[in-house]
Amino acid sequence: MAEGDSRMSLLSAGGKVAQDTADKINLNLPVHITGRDAQKNPEFVKLLSTLSHRLTHTGVSKGLQKDVEQAKEQMRREKAAWLQAGALYHELEELLLDHDIRKQESEIPAAETQFYTAVQECLTTAEVCEYLECGPDGRKDVTLLGLTREQLQQNNPHRKDLKSLQKKLVPLVEERLKKKCTAVFSFHESSSNLSTDPGELLFAKASQLPLVLERERLDLQEKKRQLQQDRAARDRQFWQYYQILLQTLESLERIVKHHRLKSQLENNNVISEWLVQRFDAMELKIKVVETQVLCDTYTADTVTALKQIRRHLDSTPYDSEYMQSVQQLQAYRSVGMGFDSLVQEYGKLQEAIENKKWGLTELQKTC
């Protein structure tokens, strides 16, 4: 008993180790194996353990994953720079558009109109510079109409006033961007009460919005990873329960078969005994019927008549006829084996003669 308990404890410990190994592999690789699979296929588990040191949880090699992350980081920086430039460009366009709308609605001072005209011309020059490099392979020596950035900048009538223009333009753009950042932050924090916060404090909070969004993104990624782990744990429990259910069904099937065969054997024994008793009863009934038939057949008068017939047969001299028949058979046997064929031929001739006689008789009837 102690030996059996120790064996069961060893099997349980081995199953726990195999399940822990399977869980580790499932977390490190895009696979799903159970503890039972790990116990049945140890070499395959070794292979997966080796691959887990070289592959990520998505199945990509770690070296390639590192290169991909570096490329993503570089692309993120390039994208951030492009988005910043794009935001400034669209803000300048909106600023100029707002000026045009105000100019249509009311009278604008000449100095302000001159300032916005200079901004528009500088922006147009910058846009043209972006379209100079038109080579399909991105070469710098191929430009539109052979022009260069320096030539376009020299033809800009406001190139000497760029610093003064920037000094006046930057506060305007910053103010507009602050309002938009505050509006975005207010939309993001719509559940909280922001109406009591002063403008500078609200903008300070809005400036932290990228960090807040980054934290939320990381939090979502963590929750997603937790959900994946929970899903993997749920799948693992499902397969464990499924295996246990299969084992239980197999055990129940064996138990049912055992009890069914046992009860079937007992049932067969009862049926066999019943058939034997029924056969014995039928045999007794047949004997009774046979006796009844004999009694009905051989009555007292019938028995008397049969005795008289027997006495008559016993008194009849048939020994001489029997001896004569025996002598004739011996005479036939002495003739030889060919006599049988002669007898058969004779019989055929007799049959032919009888057929011809019948035919003549029928012919005479018709005539």
Order of alpha helices (4+ residues) and beta strands (2+ residues): alpha-alpha-alpha-alpha-alpha-alpha-alpha-alpha-alpha-alpha-alpha-alpha
